[in-house]
Amino acid sequence: MSQTAAKQGLFQRLAETRREPLSFTLDGRELQALAGDTVMTAVLSQSAQLRLAEFSGEPRAGFCLMGACQDCWMQTETGERLRACTTFLVAGMRLCSQPGVPHDN
């Protein structure tokens, strides 16, 4: 993956750019998304990965994009697991790409 793609994120927004902005936190960093975004859309618009795989440590970005494959599981800072592709972002949501790793606030 190019450095530019990693900085901009995997997803590029092409439409629906005028929806209400929402703030959320990913690994202690405050980021912006739009109302109606799924967690996956919000994260991958800002990042090149959703999480690191539990066993290999390799970056993961989802697979099926419709809630069938179990590849997009993420956690909130409180430990709640959610499917990034089917969970809608809520303002103030605090997400972790590496569960169990403390983040500075």
N, C-alpha and C positions, 0 to 999 in steps of 0.2 A: 504494500500500500504506500502511496506517495505521502510525503510529509504534509502536503496541502490537504489531502483527504483526511488525514488524522487530525489536523487542526480544525477543519470545518465540520467534521462528522461524516458518517456514511450516508445519511439522508440529506437531500437538498429539497427545501420547500419550494414547490412550483406554483401552488395555488392556495387559496384560503389564507392569505397572509394578513387579513385585517381582523381576525378574531381577537378577542381580549387576551392580553398577555398575562401569563402566570409565572410566578417565581417558584423554583423548587431547588433542593440541594442534592448534589451528587458527590459523594465522597468528601463532604465538607465544603464544596464549592457551590456558591449560589449561582444558578443558571436561570435562563428564561425559556419558556415554551408558550404555546397558545392554548386557550380553552378548547377542549374537544380533542386534544392530542392524547394518544395512548402513552403510557410510560415509555414504551419502545421508541415511538416517534420522538418524544421529548429528549430522551437520552441520546439516540443515534443521530439526532440533528446537531448535537454538541460534541459527540465523542465517536471514536472509531470502534467501541465495543460496549456491550451491556455489562459484561462481567467476565471473570476468569473461571474457567472450568475447574470443578472441585478436584479432579484427579490429576489432570495434566498441567494445570496452571495456564493453559492456552487461552487467548481471548475468544469470547463467544459473542455473537451478535444476533442470535435467534436463527431459526432454520425454516420452519413452515410459515411463520407470520400469521397463524390463525388459531393458535391455542391447542394444537394437537400433539406437538412433538416434545414438550417439556424442556426445550433448550433455552428458553428465555426467562427462566425463574430468576428473580432478583429478591433482595430483602430491603426492608426499611431499616432505619437505624435502631428501631426497637425490636427487630428480629422477625417481623411479619414477612412471610413469603408471599410473592405475588407473581403472576405471569405478566410480563411486560407488554406482550402483544395484545392482551385483552383487557388490561386494567387502564382505566382513564386516569390521567394525571389530575391531582387535586392540588390547589394552591398550597404551598408550604410543605409539600411532601418531602421527606428526607430519605434519600435512597443510598444504598451502598452497592458498589460493584464487587467488593470483596468482603463478604460477611465476616465479622469478628475482628476486622482491622480497625483500630480507633482512628478517628479523624478529628483534626483541629476544627473548632467552630469559630 
